[in-house]
């Protein structure tokens, strides 16, 4: 693979990593908020013992779980891109040392 292609791929992976890490920071804030909301709703449901409040608590838990799943997907994507970046850097270093 030519050096220019390696460099372009490396830049692309780096930009994607930056975007995903920024998104992860936002998701972390949202997840913390939704977890707190789900915990509050659960407590309200325990005290109120009404079907409406129980439904609200289940909804809040579903939202918190959904964003938790999305967060895990992001973390896996970031890890995969990090590995791809490492491989590209290794290839670039190997080509430089071979020159």
ABEGO torsion letter per residue (X at the ends): XBAAAAAAAAAAAAAAAAAAAAAAAAAAAAAAAAAAAAAAAAAAAAAAGBAAAAAAAAAAAAAAAAAAAAAAAAAAAAAAAAAAAAAAAAAAAAAAAAX
